[in-house]
Amino acid sequence: QVQLVESGGGLVQPGGSLRLSCVASGSIFRINGMGWYRQAPGKDRELVGSIISGGRRNYADSVKGRFTISRDNAKNTVYLQMNSLKPEDTAVYYCNAEGIGDYGPFGAWGQGTQVTVSS
């Protein structure tokens, strides 16, 4: 089994910054990709950004130029640096990882961390 634990959420004013972290642990042989998703009340979960083993990044149009995803492979950790935050960024942010575990392919989700952007 693979577990993901997120941290770094909280309350921030519009224009502020937050950095989310997500650590993967457990029976991991290789992580192929990690990403961040978010879900606002009454809305579907959406991709915020993702990063694969080769370093290629992908972002939602709504966060391009404001958010940066990065990864520390040695620590099985993915980060999301969020700058110039807007009220519409308010959501629960979830970490996702896909790869190969000791028992075969895996796909795992974290428990989510709340981000609230409000004055």
C-alpha positions as CSV (number, residue, x, y, z in Angstrom):
1,Q,0.0,0.0,0.0
2,V,1.0,3.6,-0.7
3,Q,0.0,6.5,1.5
4,L,0.1,10.2,0.6
5,V,0.1,12.9,3.2
6,E,-0.5,16.6,2.3
7,S,0.4,19.6,4.3
8,G,0.6,23.4,4.0
9,G,-3.0,24.4,3.5
10,G,-4.6,27.3,5.3
11,L,-6.2,30.7,5.1
12,V,-4.5,33.4,3.1
13,Q,-5.5,36.8,1.8
14,P,-6.0,37.5,-1.9
15,G,-2.6,38.0,-3.6
16,G,-0.9,35.9,-1.0
17,S,1.1,32.7,-1.3
18,L,1.0,29.2,0.1
19,R,3.2,26.1,-0.5
20,L,1.6,22.7,-0.3
21,S,3.7,19.5,0.2
22,C,2.8,15.9,-0.3
23,V,4.9,12.9,0.9
24,A,4.4,9.4,-0.5
25,S,5.3,6.4,1.6
26,G,4.8,2.7,1.7
27,S,5.6,-0.1,-0.7
28,I,6.9,2.0,-3.6
29,F,9.2,0.8,-6.3
30,R,8.9,3.8,-8.6
31,I,6.7,6.8,-8.9
32,N,6.0,7.8,-12.5
33,G,3.9,10.9,-11.9
34,M,2.6,13.1,-9.2
35,G,0.0,15.8,-9.3
36,W,-2.3,18.1,-7.5
37,Y,-6.1,18.3,-7.9
38,R,-8.6,20.5,-6.3
39,Q,-12.3,20.4,-5.6
40,A,-14.4,23.4,-4.7
41,P,-17.9,23.1,-3.1
42,G,-20.4,22.0,-5.7
43,K,-17.8,21.5,-8.4
44,D,-16.0,18.5,-9.8
45,R,-12.5,17.7,-8.9
46,E,-10.1,19.2,-11.4
47,L,-6.4,18.9,-12.3
48,V,-4.3,21.8,-11.0
49,G,-0.8,20.6,-12.1
50,S,1.1,17.4,-12.7
51,I,4.8,16.4,-13.1
52,I,6.1,13.1,-14.5
53,S,9.4,11.4,-14.0
54,G,11.2,13.2,-16.8
55,G,10.3,16.6,-15.3
56,R,7.6,17.5,-17.8
57,R,4.9,19.7,-16.2
58,N,1.3,20.3,-17.0
59,Y,-0.9,23.0,-15.6
60,A,-4.6,24.1,-15.7
61,D,-5.0,27.3,-17.7
62,S,-6.5,29.0,-14.6
63,V,-3.2,28.6,-12.6
64,K,-0.5,29.0,-15.3
65,G,2.0,31.7,-14.4
66,R,0.9,31.7,-10.7
67,F,1.4,28.1,-9.5
68,T,4.5,26.0,-9.8
69,I,4.7,22.2,-9.3
70,S,8.0,20.6,-8.3
71,R,9.2,17.3,-7.1
72,D,12.0,15.8,-5.0
73,N,12.4,12.2,-6.2
74,A,14.7,11.2,-3.4
75,K,12.1,12.2,-0.8
76,N,9.0,11.0,-2.9
77,T,7.6,14.4,-2.3
78,V,5.8,16.8,-4.6
79,Y,5.2,20.5,-3.9
80,L,2.8,23.1,-5.2
81,Q,3.9,26.7,-4.8
82,M,0.9,29.0,-5.2
83,N,1.4,32.7,-5.7
84,S,-1.0,35.5,-6.4
85,L,-3.8,33.5,-4.9
86,K,-7.4,34.4,-5.8
87,P,-10.7,33.7,-4.0
88,E,-11.6,31.3,-6.8
89,D,-8.6,29.2,-5.8
90,T,-10.4,28.2,-2.6
91,A,-10.9,24.5,-2.6
92,V,-9.7,21.2,-1.0
93,Y,-6.4,20.3,-2.7
94,Y,-5.6,16.6,-3.2
95,C,-2.3,15.0,-4.0
96,N,-2.2,12.1,-6.4
97,A,0.6,9.7,-7.3
98,E,0.9,6.8,-9.8
99,G,3.6,4.3,-10.2
100,I,4.8,0.8,-9.5
101,G,4.6,-0.6,-6.0
102,D,6.0,-3.8,-4.5
103,Y,2.8,-5.6,-5.6
104,G,2.2,-4.0,-8.9
105,P,0.9,-0.7,-10.3
106,F,-0.7,1.8,-7.9
107,G,-2.7,5.0,-7.9
108,A,-3.0,6.8,-4.6
109,W,-4.8,9.9,-3.2
110,G,-4.1,12.0,-0.2
111,Q,-6.7,13.0,2.3
112,G,-6.8,16.6,1.1
113,T,-5.8,19.9,2.6
114,Q,-8.1,23.0,2.7
115,V,-7.0,26.2,1.0
116,T,-9.1,29.3,1.6
117,V,-8.4,32.6,0.0
118,S,-10.3,35.4,1.6
119,S,-9.9,38.8,3.0
